[in-house]
């Protein structure tokens, strides 16, 4: 749909419906502004923040019967 066709379609609506279209356009504008922009992730950003226990790779006692 071209801009001209869209304008003609909107203008052919009753006043109450044109007001609804205007409200919807305002809603879409605020919706597009409220999206947070993601920052680029930096390699190694979480280094040193996560600690694993020294026995992390050891088998669990619960599974001894299966080994």
SVG drawing of the C-alpha trace seen along z (x, -y; Angstrom):
<svg xmlns="http://www.w3.org/2000/svg" viewBox="-18 -13 58 64">
<polyline fill="none" stroke="black" stroke-width="0.4" points="0.0,0.0 1.4,-3.3 1.4,-6.5 -1.2,-8.1 -3.5,-5.1 -3.0,-4.8 -3.9,-8.5 -7.0,-8.1 -8.1,-5.0 -7.6,-6.9 -9.5,-9.9 -12.4,-7.8 -13.0,-6.6 -15.4,-8.3 -13.9,-10.8 -14.1,-8.4 -12.2,-5.8 -9.6,-8.3 -9.0,-9.2 -8.4,-5.5 -5.9,-5.3 -4.1,-8.3 -4.0,-6.7 -2.6,-3.5 0.1,-5.4 1.1,-7.1 1.2,-3.7 3.4,-2.3 5.8,-5.3 6.1,-4.8 6.5,-1.0 9.4,-1.5 11.2,-4.0 10.9,-1.7 13.0,1.2 16.3,1.3 19.3,1.4 21.6,4.3 25.2,3.6 27.8,5.6 29.0,8.4 32.7,8.3 34.7,11.5 35.7,12.4 33.3,10.1 32.3,12.6 35.8,13.9 36.4,14.5 32.7,14.1 31.8,17.8 33.5,20.3 33.3,24.1 34.0,26.3 37.3,28.2 35.4,31.6 33.1,30.4 34.2,33.2 34.2,36.0 31.4,38.6 28.4,38.1 27.9,40.5 24.3,41.1 25.6,42.8 28.2,45.1 26.0,48.1 25.9,47.5 29.7,47.3"/>
</svg>
